[in-house]
């Protein structure tokens, strides 16, 4: 299962990044939602992606078509959320050192 999630993470990473921004899809989503294009705004955009899949899982059944994919999508989005959180912590730590 972890190998499958790793593969999906790499696929999503290719889908969501540009040469200048490895979270470009979330950056654009933040702007579209009226947030600043920073980690907080990207996180708000990410929650919209997650909510779609959580809704499918919540309203679906375990044997439903593509349920496995939605469950793995949720795991991948939370890995991306962890990356966002760690980046924000690192930025805050850098600012506190200055």
C-alpha positions, 0 to 999 in steps of 0.5 A: 500500500505504501508503494502505491501511495508513493507512486501516486504522490510522485504522479500528483507531484508532476501534475501539481508542480511547475519549474518555479513552484512545486506546489503551483496548483495549490498556489493558484487555488489559493489565489482563486479562493482569495488567499495569499499565495503562501503556505497558509493559502495553499493549505486552504486550497488543499483542504478543498481537494481533500474535502472532495475525496472525504465526501466520496468516502463518507457517502460511499461504500467500501466496494464502490468503484475507485474507492481505493483511489479516493482513500489513497488520494486523501493519504497523499494530500495529507502528506502534501499538507505535512510538507506545507506545515514543515515548510512553514515551521522552517520559515518561522524558525528562520525568522525567529533566528534573525 
